[in-house]
């Protein structure tokens, strides 16, 4: 977000080459390093700039929720706050070769701690923010001091594994004349993936009028796949879980007569596309937990939408939404933020590691900064060889 005050404007830019991307927005996780610039447009003669600061903070919030008349539940849990002075007069003079435009670089490294993912829910929010602050005083003594602020959200995602099953899992349900069997090779997926399964439906009901129907009147079954997100509030016992449908799709499948036995059947490979910005599953939250379940519903109606209807639904299937690709394992050094203390006076639990501001080459496991060099011209190189020979 750009902040403007009279003759001063302030903004925060993140370099795109760090972190992964979700809907063209950079995302960061435990151990990630991200770099950027605080951009300043100012006219120093009109303003005495005292310093430029950058803060990085995170917090999770249960938004106000009415339990009963006059009873409201809400909670706010700060995750961390750090601050760094990017510039002040004692460091160097404010000089720019681009007129009134100035740029202050920064580098931040996240600790190897699983914090809650960025989330904007109607009952719960988790936000990570970069806040740039410009402290200044006017040249004229008649005007009061001012602070210009710019805020930029940072997309944070924890590392959640996603694995395939060693052998496919078979699920079955039966009601009346309908039996459904589902086969799945995984219960763990990543955003922007397809949730795939094989489905077979057997109908034991004998349709005595099938021989008199045309091909266009063959019976069909309706299959609906729904991915449900459940926000479990753990900080309050009297708040209901919040559920919402994240993705759904409906299919119509044609029933085919069984050649050797009575009844009919159909089978198909179905898929449910998952959103790219799906919040991952996590069970370590201090305020909430996020879980998912898949619902598979099959419906068979009588001729011409008749009065009878068979409806079968499989038991809810727990689904995990991860952030790491299949086969990628988490570091053994990862810890969750709930393992650490909230009360600084309680010494029984270790103090959590915080994100930290670093110089460009200070972050862990980094290669040295590239030092560009120019290769000699081919002609000069050949002449040197001839001379030395």
TANORJO-V348089 format. One line per field, one symbol per residue. ss: DSSP state (~ for helix, > for strand, _ for the rest). psi: psi as a letter, one per 40 degrees, with the letter a starting at -180 (. if undefined). A space follows every 10 residues. Layout:
# TANORJO-V348089
ss = ???
psi = ???
This chain:
# TANORJO-V348089
ss = __>>>__>>> >>>>_____> >>__>>>>__ __>>>>>>>> >__~~~>>>> >>>>>>>>>> >>>>>>>>__ >>>>>>>>>> >>>>>>>>__ _______>__ >>>>>>>>>_ __>>____>> ___>>>>>>> >>>>>>>>__ _____>>>>> >>>_>>____ ________>> >>>>>__>>> >>>>___>>> ___>>>>>>> >>>______~ ~~__~~~__> >>>>>>>>>> >>>_______ _>>>>>>>>> >>>>_>>___ ___>>>>>>> >>>_______ _>_____>>> >>>>>>>>>> >_______>> >>>___>>>> >>________ ____>>~~~_ __________ _____>>___ __________ _______~~~ ~~~~~~~~_
psi = hhhhhbehih ihhhheeiii hhfehhiiah eihiiaihhh higddehhhd ihihihiiii hhihhhdihe hhhiihhhdi hiihhdiide diighiefbe hihhiihhhi ighhiiihhg ideiihihhh hhhhhiiidh eeiiiihhhh hhihhhhihh ihiiidiihh iiihhbehhi hihieiehii ieihhiihhh hhhehhheed deiideehii ihhhhhhhhh hhhedhdehi ihiihdiiii ihhhhhhhde iiaiiiiihi ihhiidfhhi iieeiddiih iiihhhhhhh iihffadihh hhhiihhhhh haeiihehii ieehiideei idheeheehi hiiiiihiid eeiifiiihh hiihiiiddd dddddddd.
